[in-house]
Amino acid sequence: MMSNKNKGILIFAILYIVLFVLDGVKWLASLMPSAIANYLVYVILALYGSFLFKDKLIQQWNEIRKTKLKFFFGALKGWLFLILMTVFFGFISGMLRQFLELDGQGLNQSNIQSTFQEQPLLIAIFACIIGPLVEELFFRQLLLHYLQKRLPGLLSIILVGLVFALTHMHNLSLSEWIGAVGYLGGGLAFSIIYVKEKENIYYPLLIHMLGNSLALINVALS
């Protein structure tokens, strides 16, 4: 019989998949303003996920407190690694766009830019704090942790990286597939960092927040 803990994890996984993979947020947006629907979903999942994994999160936080210097240098190296991976896969994505003569950018990036112009403070909070928290809880703390026990390490990292990239697509157009290539760099980097740091979620979480913050600063400047 499934324990309450496993039931909670299953519910969290189903909610994330239905809302973000199967575009359930669009259904909610038909009942309320789309911005409110998006923010509400992220807040609920962030709170629920944090409660669900609270024991693990507290344990990992206590580990970091004992080795603050190690965490600082580990996060710094991870952030530099993320930049390298993002630049490399972004370059590949850009080359593919040029080769296939595709204009513009992915819808995810376009949506972030337009929302930032309308609600800069809210998008900063959700893109740089709440969004990364929800994604790291699902992709690393839940999905990668589960796959690591059942598949070879490299295969599980690649699979989670691919899923991460694909969930940033908004439709099945060629332009969105090419845009997903750019997100693959981040998906792989966060997963590699998570595994390298003995599955301590705070490493990829902090680096994810820093990466999104840097991207948002770039949006603000442009």
Secondary structure as the mmCIF struct_conf table of DSSP 4:
data_model
#
loop_
_struct_conf.conf_type_id
_struct_conf.id
_struct_conf.beg_label_comp_id
_struct_conf.beg_label_asym_id
_struct_conf.beg_label_seq_id
_struct_conf.end_label_comp_id
_struct_conf.end_label_asym_id
_struct_conf.end_label_seq_id
HELX_RH_AL_P HELX_RH_AL_P1 ASN A 4 TYR A 16
HELX_RH_PI_P HELX_RH_PI_P1 ILE A 17 VAL A 21
BEND BEND1 LEU A 22 LEU A 22
HELX_RH_AL_P HELX_RH_AL_P2 GLY A 24 ALA A 29
TURN_TY1_P TURN_TY1_P1 SER A 30 LEU A 31
BEND BEND2 MET A 32 MET A 32
HELX_RH_AL_P HELX_RH_AL_P3 SER A 34 LEU A 52
TURN_TY1_P TURN_TY1_P2 PHE A 53 PHE A 53
HELX_RH_AL_P HELX_RH_AL_P4 LYS A 54 LYS A 66
TURN_TY1_P TURN_TY1_P3 THR A 67 THR A 67
HELX_RH_AL_P HELX_RH_AL_P5 LYS A 68 PHE A 99
TURN_TY1_P TURN_TY1_P4 LEU A 100 GLU A 101
BEND BEND3 GLY A 104 GLY A 104
HELX_RH_AL_P HELX_RH_AL_P6 LEU A 107 GLU A 118
HELX_RH_AL_P HELX_RH_AL_P7 PRO A 120 ILE A 125
HELX_RH_PI_P HELX_RH_PI_P2 PHE A 126 ILE A 130
HELX_RH_AL_P HELX_RH_AL_P8 GLY A 131 GLU A 136
HELX_RH_PI_P HELX_RH_PI_P3 LEU A 137 LEU A 144
HELX_RH_AL_P HELX_RH_AL_P9 HIS A 145 GLN A 148
TURN_TY1_P TURN_TY1_P5 LYS A 149 ARG A 150
BEND BEND4 LEU A 151 LEU A 151
HELX_RH_AL_P HELX_RH_AL_P10 GLY A 153 LEU A 166
TURN_TY1_P TURN_TY1_P6 THR A 167 HIS A 168
BEND BEND5 HIS A 170 SER A 173
HELX_RH_AL_P HELX_RH_AL_P11 LEU A 174 LYS A 196
TURN_TY1_P TURN_TY1_P7 GLU A 197 GLU A 199
TURN_TY1_P TURN_TY1_P8 ILE A 201 ILE A 201
HELX_RH_AL_P HELX_RH_AL_P12 TYR A 202 LEU A 221
#
